Amino acid sequence: MLHQTAHSFLRLAAVTSVLLGAVACTTSPDPSPGRPDPYPAPGNNPKISVLDPNLQRGIAFQTATELPPGAAPLTVQVPVRNLSNFEYLIDYRFLFYDADGLELAPAMSWRALSLLPKQVQMLRANALDARAVDWRLEVKWAR
């Protein structure tokens, strides 16, 4: 009797796994639509973007300067302060955009920087294309 019950249980488990596998393998042929951004513009695309919430709490930015204003190629300088009592190792890069809002190539590679406690450092970059009229700064923890 016990052998029969175990055999029935195994048969039921096998049938269930086959049915679940068939259901799991079916996918819709329709393309997946893009998810709308839950953050409204213009706050969803700030000029300065810190890519990690923990780092965001530990650094602060002062007013950016474009050097010289209105000249080409665009040069940007942004002061950043380490608010903590610890050294921070960060990476940063500037992205530059033309008058139509299109990102200009080549994109700047990530630059490493050591921020000592309470220290202010200047993050600076020059656009490589004279069409650059706008910029964005991205900051993250160093790798």
N, C-alpha and C positions, 0 to 999 in steps of 0.2 A: 504494500500500500504506500509506504513512504517512498519507494522507488518510483511509483507511478506519479505521485504528487510532484516530485522533483523533476521528472521528465515533462510533465505538463507545464510546470513553471518555466523550464528552459525553452519550451516551444513558444509559450506566450511572450517571453522576453525576446526571442528571435523575431517573431512576427512584429512586435512593437518597435524594435530597432529598425526593421526594414521600412515600416510605415513612416517613422520619424525621419529616416534618412531620405525617403522620397519627398516628403514635405520640405525638408531643409534644402534640398537640391533645386527646387523650383524657384526661379527668379523671373522677375518681370523683364521683358525685352525693352521696355520703355526707358529712355535716359532719365537719370536722376536730376531733378531741377536743382539749381544752386540755392543755398539757404540765404535768405536776406540778412543783412547785417543788423544785429539787434541794437547797435549804437547809432543814434542819429547824427547826420552831418551837421556842422563841421567837426564836432568833437571826436568823430571816429577816425580822423586822419590828422593828428596833430603834427606840427613841425618837428617836435622833439618827442621821440618814442622810446621809452625804457621797456625792454622786452621781458623783464622779470619783476614781479611784484615786490619781492624782497629787496632787490636793488633799487627799485623805485622809492622805497621808504628811506633809503640810506644816502641818496644824493639829491642835490637841488641845483637848478640852473638859473643863471642870471640872464639878463636881456642879451639877445644875440646881436652881433654887429656884422653888417655887410661891408667889406672893405674893397676899394672905396665905393660908396653908395652909387649905384647906377652904372658902374664901369664894367667892362668885359675883360677877361673872364671873371665871373662872379667868385669872390672869396668870402668865406663865412668864418666867424669866430664866435664860439659859445663858451662862456665861463661855466664850469661845473664845480660844485663843492661837495666834498665828502663830509656828511653830517655826523658820521660815527667816530668812535674812538679806535677803529681798526683800519688797517690798510685794505683798500679795495683794488683788485686787479680787474680792469674792465677792458672791453673791446668796443670800438665805436667806428661808425662810418657815416659819411654824408652821401645822400643821393641828390642828384640835380635834375631839374625839370625845365623843359622849354615853355614857351608862352602858351602852348596848347595843353600843358599839364602832362606831357609824355616824358617818361624817364629817359634821360640821355645816357648813352653808352660811351665808354665803358663805365660800369659802376665801380665806385671806390672799393678797394678791398678793406677788410677789417684791420684797424690799427689797435695795438695794445697800449695800455696806459696804466701806470700805478698811481693811485690816489692815496696819499698819506692822510692820516686822521685830520679832519678840519681844514684840509688844504683846498685851495682853489687852483684849478688847472684850466688852461685854454684849449678847447677842442677846435682845431682849425683845419680848413681844407679849401682848395681851389678847384673850381670846375675846370674840366679839361676841354670843354666846348664853349665857345663864345655865345651860343644860343641860350645858355642857362640863365633863367630869370628867377627861379625859385629853388628851394632846397628842403631837405628833410634830414634830421639827424636820428640815427638809431644807436642805442647803447645797450650792451648786454654784459653779463659776467664773462671774463676771459676764460678760454678753454685751457 
